[in-house]
Amino acid sequence: CSNKVSFEEIHACIEECITRIPFEVFRNEVNTGSTKAFEKLTTLAKGEYIAYCDQDDVWREDKIETLIGCFIEDKINLVYSDVQLINERGEITADSITALRKRHLLYEGSGLAEKLLIKNFVIGCTMLIKSDVAKSSLPFIMEMVHDHYLALMASIDGEFALYKNPLVFYRIHEENQTNTLTRVKNKKDYYNYKIQEFLDRILQLEKRNINEKVPEFSSIREWAKARTAYYNGDVTQAKTIWKYRLLDYNISLFELVMLKMPDFIFQFALNKIKRGKI
């Protein structure tokens, strides 16, 4: 249901490009957005593992084979890799996601749910997840992008494996849905998309009883509520934000300082962050 490209053009492209494996095409009656589309595909998937494919990235031919080889223990629920960055023309611009996002760390092992409650570090187009884990996570919540939600659910009772070399050419352009601060142009946008949206996500996860499975959940909820109240003028909440600053020190310090600065200073700092300068 793209409003930019006709279904006939999409189907013709699929038939031209996918020649070595069987495929089925499912079409929604209305455009449901990416999260709901991936949710539907998860219900339809029949394999032992699920790999989620974004429309503008390029996989290395050995990506799936390599990731399957990383499932060396039963307790591993999810495997993912680093990426090489490419631009609109397919030219390589960096050899790791960390070159673009200075504070993006790639984790593996167990006990990662707390980190994923704060922010996602799994790039969805690199991810291979056990099908039963993905299906047991249905339905997705609309307050999270599908890869972030699935990574969180996979982390709760299992481990992650990381293949440290890039297996995907990850395309970066102005319209990336997950670009850092893409939708943020001013303080109000920052509040809507980074503060209020985070609190909404935490509250929805609480309805799924995630709070009973992650010991740090109550601290994260209080931090989220304090950030919302602080933006809305309750300066006493600065103490709570500082108390839980180690949940994300950079976010806590940025909001405590920059949200009280004049708009032009906030805008200046925002632009620096978007360009990866700070």
RAHUFEN-V319678 format. One record per residue. N is the residue number from 1. PSI is psi in radians with two decimals (NA if undefined). OMEGA is omega in degrees with one decimal (* if undefined). BURIAL is 1 if it has 9 or more other C-alpha atoms within 8 Angstrom, else 0. Layout:
n | psi | omega | burial
N | PSI | OMEGA | BURIAL
N | PSI | OMEGA | BURIAL
This chain:
n | psi | omega | burial
1 | 0.62 | 176.6 | 1
2 | 2.47 | 175.2 | 0
3 | 0.10 | -178.8 | 0
4 | -0.57 | -176.8 | 0
5 | 2.37 | -178.1 | 0
6 | 2.70 | 178.2 | 1
7 | -0.66 | -179.6 | 0
8 | -0.72 | 178.3 | 0
9 | -0.71 | 178.9 | 0
10 | -0.81 | -178.2 | 1
11 | -0.69 | 178.7 | 1
12 | -0.68 | 178.0 | 0
13 | -0.74 | 179.4 | 0
14 | -0.81 | -179.1 | 0
15 | -0.59 | -179.9 | 0
16 | -0.64 | -171.1 | 0
17 | -0.61 | -177.2 | 0
18 | 1.76 | -172.9 | 1
19 | -0.22 | -173.9 | 0
20 | -0.10 | 179.9 | 0
21 | 2.61 | 177.1 | 0
22 | 2.65 | 178.9 | 0
23 | 2.77 | 172.5 | 0
24 | 2.58 | 177.0 | 0
25 | 2.21 | 177.0 | 0
26 | 2.34 | -177.3 | 0
27 | 2.19 | 175.2 | 0
28 | 2.68 | 178.2 | 0
29 | -0.51 | 176.7 | 0
30 | 2.81 | 178.3 | 0
31 | 1.96 | -175.4 | 0
32 | -0.11 | -174.4 | 0
33 | 2.88 | -172.0 | 0
34 | -0.71 | -175.7 | 0
35 | -0.80 | 179.2 | 1
36 | -0.59 | 177.6 | 1
37 | -0.79 | 177.8 | 1
38 | -0.58 | 176.6 | 1
39 | -0.80 | 179.3 | 1
40 | -0.74 | 179.0 | 0
41 | -0.58 | 177.6 | 0
42 | -0.69 | 178.3 | 1
43 | -0.51 | -175.9 | 0
44 | -0.36 | -174.7 | 0
45 | 2.48 | -174.6 | 0
46 | -0.14 | -174.5 | 0
47 | 3.05 | 178.0 | 0
48 | -0.51 | 178.1 | 0
49 | 2.77 | 176.2 | 0
50 | 2.28 | 172.2 | 1
51 | 2.26 | -177.6 | 1
52 | 2.23 | -172.6 | 1
53 | 2.14 | 173.9 | 0
54 | 2.70 | -168.5 | 0
55 | -0.33 | -170.5 | 0
56 | 0.17 | 178.9 | 0
57 | 2.86 | -177.4 | 1
58 | 2.18 | 178.4 | 0
59 | 2.53 | 165.0 | 0
60 | 2.58 | -174.5 | 0
61 | -0.49 | -177.8 | 0
62 | 0.25 | -174.9 | 0
63 | -0.95 | -175.0 | 1
64 | -0.82 | -179.9 | 1
65 | -0.75 | -179.0 | 0
66 | -0.78 | -178.1 | 0
67 | -0.69 | 177.9 | 1
68 | -0.64 | 179.0 | 0
69 | -0.24 | 179.5 | 0
70 | -0.17 | 177.8 | 1
71 | 1.24 | -173.8 | 1
72 | -0.22 | 178.9 | 0
73 | 2.59 | -177.5 | 0
74 | -0.52 | -174.9 | 0
75 | -0.13 | 175.7 | 0
76 | 2.08 | 179.7 | 1
77 | -0.42 | -171.6 | 1
78 | 2.46 | 175.3 | 1
79 | 2.47 | 177.9 | 1
80 | 3.04 | -177.1 | 1
81 | 3.04 | 169.9 | 1
82 | 3.08 | -179.8 | 1
83 | 2.73 | 162.5 | 1
84 | 2.45 | -178.4 | 1
85 | 2.40 | 174.2 | 1
86 | 2.78 | 177.6 | 1
87 | -2.96 | -177.1 | 1
88 | -0.48 | -177.8 | 0
89 | 0.06 | 179.3 | 0
90 | 0.22 | 179.9 | 0
91 | 2.35 | -179.6 | 0
92 | 2.24 | -179.3 | 1
93 | -0.32 | 178.2 | 0
94 | 2.74 | -175.4 | 1
95 | 0.07 | 179.4 | 1
96 | 2.64 | 175.8 | 1
97 | -0.46 | -177.8 | 1
98 | -0.28 | 175.9 | 1
99 | -0.49 | 179.1 | 0
100 | -0.78 | -177.5 | 0
101 | 1.74 | -170.3 | 0
102 | -0.51 | -176.9 | 0
103 | 0.26 | 178.9 | 0
104 | 1.94 | 178.7 | 0
105 | 2.51 | -179.5 | 0
106 | 2.02 | -174.4 | 0
107 | 2.72 | 171.2 | 0
108 | 2.94 | -179.7 | 1
109 | -2.62 | -176.5 | 0
110 | 3.05 | 176.7 | 0
111 | 0.62 | -175.1 | 0
112 | 0.02 | -175.5 | 1
113 | -0.70 | 179.9 | 1
114 | -0.79 | 180.0 | 1
115 | -0.69 | -177.8 | 0
116 | -0.41 | 173.4 | 1
117 | -0.55 | -179.5 | 1
118 | -0.89 | -179.6 | 1
119 | 2.75 | 179.8 | 0
120 | 2.47 | 173.1 | 1
121 | 0.01 | 179.1 | 1
122 | 2.04 | 177.2 | 1
123 | 2.10 | -168.7 | 1
124 | -0.62 | -177.0 | 1
125 | -0.14 | 176.9 | 1
126 | -0.07 | -165.9 | 1
127 | 2.42 | 168.2 | 1
128 | 2.16 | -174.2 | 1
129 | 2.55 | 175.5 | 1
130 | 2.35 | -175.7 | 1
131 | -0.72 | -177.7 | 1
132 | -0.54 | 176.8 | 0
133 | -0.78 | 180.0 | 1
134 | -0.78 | -177.8 | 1
135 | -0.58 | 178.7 | 1
136 | -0.22 | 179.9 | 0
137 | -0.11 | -179.6 | 1
138 | 2.59 | -6.1 | 0
139 | 2.73 | 176.1 | 0
140 | 2.78 | 172.5 | 1
141 | 2.48 | -173.7 | 0
142 | -0.23 | -179.1 | 0
143 | 0.00 | -180.0 | 0
144 | 2.52 | 170.9 | 1
145 | 2.59 | -170.7 | 0
146 | -0.73 | -176.3 | 1
147 | -0.65 | 178.0 | 1
148 | -0.83 | -179.7 | 1
149 | -0.81 | -179.0 | 1
150 | -0.70 | 178.0 | 1
151 | -0.75 | 177.8 | 1
152 | -0.85 | -177.7 | 1
153 | -0.65 | 179.3 | 1
154 | -0.45 | -176.7 | 1
155 | -0.34 | -170.8 | 1
156 | -0.72 | -178.7 | 1
157 | 0.46 | -179.6 | 0
158 | -3.04 | -177.3 | 1
159 | 2.84 | 175.2 | 1
160 | 2.54 | 168.1 | 1
161 | 2.50 | -179.0 | 1
162 | 2.17 | 169.5 | 1
163 | 1.94 | -164.9 | 1
164 | -0.34 | 177.8 | 0
165 | 2.63 | 179.8 | 0
166 | 2.36 | 175.0 | 1
167 | -0.02 | -177.6 | 1
168 | 2.47 | 168.4 | 1
169 | 1.94 | -171.4 | 1
170 | 2.02 | -173.3 | 1
171 | 2.20 | 178.9 | 1
172 | 2.16 | 175.2 | 1
173 | 3.08 | -171.2 | 0
174 | -0.45 | -173.0 | 0
175 | 0.20 | 177.2 | 0
176 | 2.27 | -178.8 | 0
177 | -0.57 | -173.5 | 0
178 | 0.20 | 175.5 | 0
179 | 2.46 | 179.4 | 1
180 | 2.16 | 175.2 | 0
181 | 0.43 | -178.2 | 0
182 | -0.79 | -174.0 | 1
183 | -0.05 | -172.5 | 0
184 | 2.05 | 179.2 | 1
185 | -0.33 | -176.8 | 0
186 | -3.08 | -177.7 | 1
187 | -0.70 | -179.0 | 1
188 | -0.75 | 176.2 | 0
189 | -0.75 | -179.9 | 1
190 | -0.78 | 178.4 | 1
191 | -0.85 | -176.0 | 1
192 | -0.78 | -169.4 | 1
193 | -0.35 | -177.4 | 1
194 | -0.47 | -177.6 | 1
195 | -1.05 | -177.7 | 1
196 | -0.71 | 179.9 | 1
197 | -0.63 | 177.2 | 1
198 | -0.78 | 178.4 | 1
199 | -0.76 | 178.4 | 1
200 | -0.72 | 179.6 | 1
201 | -0.79 | -179.0 | 1
202 | -0.72 | -179.4 | 1
203 | -0.65 | 176.8 | 1
204 | -0.68 | 177.5 | 1
205 | -0.58 | 177.6 | 1
206 | -0.63 | 177.0 | 1
207 | -0.40 | 176.2 | 0
208 | 0.11 | 178.5 | 0
209 | 0.44 | 175.5 | 0
210 | -0.50 | 179.6 | 1
211 | -0.45 | 179.8 | 1
212 | -0.22 | -174.9 | 0
213 | -0.26 | -178.3 | 0
214 | 1.91 | -175.4 | 1
215 | -0.54 | -175.4 | 0
216 | 0.02 | -171.9 | 0
217 | -0.77 | -175.7 | 1
218 | -0.65 | 177.6 | 0
219 | -0.73 | -179.9 | 0
220 | -0.68 | 178.2 | 1
221 | -0.77 | 179.9 | 1
222 | -0.67 | 176.7 | 1
223 | -0.75 | 179.7 | 1
224 | -0.76 | 179.2 | 1
225 | -0.68 | -179.8 | 1
226 | -0.68 | 178.2 | 1
227 | -0.72 | 179.0 | 1
228 | -0.82 | -178.7 | 1
229 | -0.68 | 179.9 | 1
230 | -0.78 | 178.1 | 1
231 | -0.66 | -176.6 | 1
232 | 0.22 | 169.2 | 0
233 | -0.09 | -179.9 | 0
234 | 1.56 | -175.2 | 0
235 | -0.32 | 178.5 | 0
236 | -0.37 | -179.8 | 0
237 | -0.13 | 175.5 | 1
238 | -0.61 | 179.2 | 1
239 | -0.71 | -179.6 | 0
240 | -0.72 | 177.4 | 1
241 | -0.77 | -179.6 | 1
242 | -0.62 | 178.6 | 1
243 | -0.70 | -176.6 | 0
244 | 0.42 | -173.7 | 1
245 | -0.49 | -176.9 | 1
246 | -0.17 | 171.6 | 0
247 | -0.74 | 169.4 | 0
248 | 1.71 | -174.1 | 0
249 | -0.73 | -176.1 | 0
250 | -0.78 | 178.7 | 0
251 | -0.78 | -178.7 | 0
252 | -0.84 | -178.1 | 1
253 | -0.73 | 179.0 | 1
254 | -0.83 | -175.9 | 1
255 | -0.69 | 179.1 | 1
256 | -0.63 | -176.6 | 1
257 | -0.96 | -167.5 | 0
258 | -0.50 | -179.8 | 1
259 | -0.25 | 177.5 | 1
260 | 0.01 | 179.3 | 0
261 | 2.79 | 174.3 | 0
262 | 2.72 | -175.2 | 0
263 | -0.67 | -175.1 | 0
264 | -0.56 | 176.8 | 0
265 | -0.71 | 176.6 | 1
266 | -0.77 | -179.2 | 1
267 | -0.67 | 179.3 | 1
268 | -0.82 | 179.4 | 0
269 | -0.67 | 179.3 | 0
270 | -0.78 | 179.8 | 0
271 | -0.64 | 177.2 | 0
272 | -0.72 | 179.9 | 1
273 | -0.77 | -179.4 | 1
274 | -0.60 | -179.1 | 1
275 | 0.06 | 178.3 | 0
276 | 0.35 | -178.2 | 1
277 | -0.48 | 178.2 | 0
278 | NA | * | 0
